[in-house]
């Protein structure tokens, strides 16, 4: 994940023109701007940089509130939740077949309106079927439907690097989509793209992907 300093700079960038971000989202979707904080829970097995950035936005009065962080192994997301005094839980002992059903019970207690998945392999359909009124979203580091599955950003970057001299560059990017039973195949909510010229190294690509994940969540939740 990104460093704390990077996260602070990210949120400074994200908040430099919040009114513009909101007006653009409103114009694009013709939806009313939400004033009550929307409740989000994360299921993660990541370093936690995205969660940290969203928590900072919440602290800075963006209309979003993290109600809990659920992990399936020790990871940076645990530390982020502890630092921000968020409710958190770790489910590591249950067999694969029962993990999602147990997770539903934890999530129900947190009462999220949106559940966001970060680098998860373990979740099953109980998450998006057994919590009525709750949306489940996934953040994927490519422009779906291209590059589904694990290692998407790295595979996409290699192809973009190979094709950098071609007239039509290979796009990279990030997708926010609804979760369905099929892997990385739910309805797309929003996407942001970039090219190899914006990200000449894999480190640049990872940083842009992080920034895109944060901005996609903040804009999409602000117009719900």
C-alpha positions in Angstrom: 0.0 0.0 0.0 0.9 3.6 -0.2 2.8 5.3 2.7 1.0 7.6 5.2 2.6 10.6 3.5 1.4 9.5 0.1 -2.1 9.0 1.5 -2.2 12.5 3.0 -1.0 14.0 -0.4 -3.6 11.9 -2.2 -6.4 13.2 0.0 -5.1 16.8 -0.4 -5.4 16.3 -4.2 -8.8 14.7 -3.8 -10.1 17.5 -1.7 -8.5 20.4 -3.5 -11.7 20.8 -5.7 -14.4 18.8 -3.9 -17.2 21.0 -5.3 -16.0 20.4 -8.8 -15.8 16.6 -8.3 -19.4 16.6 -7.0 -20.8 18.8 -9.7 -19.2 16.6 -12.4 -20.6 13.5 -11.0 -24.0 15.1 -10.6 -24.0 16.4 -14.2 -23.0 13.0 -15.5 -25.6 11.0 -13.6 -28.4 13.6 -12.9 -28.6 12.2 -9.3 -29.1 14.3 -6.2 -26.0 14.9 -4.1 -26.2 12.9 -0.8 -25.7 14.9 2.4 -25.9 12.0 5.0 -22.7 9.9 5.2 -23.1 6.6 3.4 -22.1 3.6 5.4 -19.3 1.4 4.0 -17.7 -1.8 5.2 -14.5 -3.2 3.6 -13.6 -6.9 3.2 -9.8 -6.8 2.5 -6.6 -8.7 2.5 -4.5 -5.7 1.4 -2.1 -3.1 2.7 -5.0 -0.8 3.6 -4.0 2.3 1.7 -7.4 2.7 0.1 -9.2 2.3 3.4 -6.8 4.8 5.0 -7.5 7.3 2.3 -11.3 6.9 2.6 -11.0 7.2 6.3 -9.1 10.5 5.9 -11.8 11.7 3.6 -14.5 10.8 6.2 -12.5 12.7 8.8 -12.4 15.7 6.4 -16.2 15.5 6.2 -16.7 13.8 2.9 -20.1 12.1 3.2 -18.9 8.6 3.9 -18.4 6.6 7.1 -16.6 3.3 7.4 -18.5 1.0 9.7 -16.1 -1.9 9.8 -13.1 -3.7 8.2 -13.2 -7.5 7.8 -10.0 -9.5 6.9 -9.2 -13.1 6.4 -5.5 -12.9 7.4 -3.2 -10.5 9.2 -2.6 -7.5 6.8 -2.1 -3.8 6.7 -5.9 -3.2 6.6 -6.0 -4.4 10.2 -3.5 -1.8 11.2 -5.4 0.9 9.4 -8.6 -0.1 11.2 -6.8 0.0 14.5 -5.3 3.4 13.9 -8.7 4.9 13.0 -10.5 3.1 15.8 -12.8 1.3 13.4 -14.8 -1.9 14.2 -12.8 -4.8 12.8 -12.9 -8.6 12.6 -10.7 -11.3 11.2 -12.1 -14.7 10.1 -9.3 -17.1 9.5 -10.4 -20.4 11.0 -13.6 -21.3 9.2 -13.5 -23.7 6.3 -13.9 -22.1 2.8 -17.5 -23.3 2.5 -18.6 -21.5 5.7 -16.5 -18.4 5.5 -18.9 -16.1 3.7 -21.9 -17.2 5.8 -19.9 -16.3 8.9 -18.9 -13.0 7.3 -22.5 -12.1 6.7 -23.2 -12.3 10.4 -20.3 -9.9 11.1 -21.3 -7.5 8.4 -25.0 -7.5 9.4 -23.9 -6.1 12.8 -22.1 -3.2 11.1 -25.1 -2.3 9.0 -23.3 -1.1 5.9 -25.1 0.2 2.8 -22.1 -0.7 0.6 -19.6 -3.5 1.0 -16.3 -3.0 -0.9 -14.0 -5.9 -1.7 -10.2 -5.3 -1.9 -8.0 -8.2 -3.2 -10.4 -10.9 -2.0 -10.5 -14.5 -3.2 -12.5 -16.0 -0.4 -15.9 -14.4 -0.7 -19.0 -16.3 -1.8 -22.5 -15.3 -3.0 -23.9 -15.1 0.5 -22.2 -11.7 0.8 -24.3 -10.1 -2.0 -27.4 -12.3 -1.6 -28.0 -12.5 2.2 -27.8 -8.8 3.1 -30.9 -7.2 1.6 -30.6 -3.5 0.8 -26.8 -3.7 0.7 -24.7 -3.2 -2.5 -21.5 -5.2 -2.9 -18.8 -3.5 -5.0 -15.3 -4.6 -6.2 -12.3 -2.4 -7.1 -10.4 -4.1 -10.0 -7.1 -2.8 -11.4 -7.9 -3.0 -15.1 -10.6 -1.7 -17.5 -13.0 -4.7 -17.3 -13.9 -6.8 -19.1 -10.2 -6.8 -20.1 -7.7 -8.5 -17.8 -10.0 -10.3 -15.4 -8.6 -12.2 -12.5 -5.5 -12.0 -10.4 -2.4 -10.1 -11.4 -4.5 -7.9 -13.8 -2.4 -4.7 -13.4 0.9 -6.5 -14.0 -0.4 -8.3 -17.1 -2.0 -5.2 -18.4 1.3 -3.2 -17.8 3.4 -5.8 -19.7 1.1 -5.6 -22.7 1.1 -1.8 -22.6 4.8 -1.8 -22.4 5.1 -4.1 -25.4 2.6 -2.0 -27.4 4.0 1.4 -26.5 5.2 2.2 -30.0 1.9 1.2 -31.6 -0.4 3.9 -33.0 -3.2 2.7 -30.6 -1.8 2.5 -27.1 -3.0 -0.3 -24.7 -5.0 1.4 -22.0 -4.6 0.6 -18.3 -7.0 1.7 -15.6 -9.3 0.8 -12.7 -12.9 -0.4 -12.6 -15.5 -0.1 -9.9 -18.2 -2.7 -10.5 -21.1 -4.5 -8.7 -20.3 -8.1 -7.6 -22.2 -11.0 -9.1 -21.6 -14.8 -9.0 -19.4 -14.6 -12.1 -15.8 -13.5 -11.4 -15.0 -9.8 -12.2 -18.2 -9.6 -14.4 -20.7 -7.5 -12.6 -22.3 -4.3 -14.0 -19.7 -1.5 -14.3 -20.3 1.6 -12.2 -17.3 3.7 -13.2 -13.9 3.5 -14.7 -10.8 5.6 -15.0 -8.0 5.0 -17.5 -4.4 5.9 -18.2 -1.6 5.0 -20.7 2.0 4.0 -20.5 2.9 7.6 -21.0 1.3 8.4 -17.7 2.8 5.4 -16.0 6.2 4.4 -17.5 7.0 2.0 -14.7 5.0 -0.6 -12.8 5.4 1.5 -9.6 3.8 4.5 -11.4 1.0 2.3 -12.6 0.3 0.9 -9.1 0.2 4.5 -7.7 -2.2 5.7 -10.3 -4.3 2.6 -9.7 -4.4 3.5 -6.0 -5.4 7.1 -6.8 -8.2 5.9 -9.1 -9.6 3.5 -6.6 -9.9 6.2 -4.0 -11.5 8.7 -6.4 -13.9 6.2 -7.9 -15.2 5.3 -4.4 -15.5 8.9 -3.2 -17.3 10.2 -6.3 -19.6 7.2 -6.7 -20.7 7.3 -3.1 -21.2 11.0 -3.1 -24.0 10.8 -5.7 -25.9 7.9 -4.2 
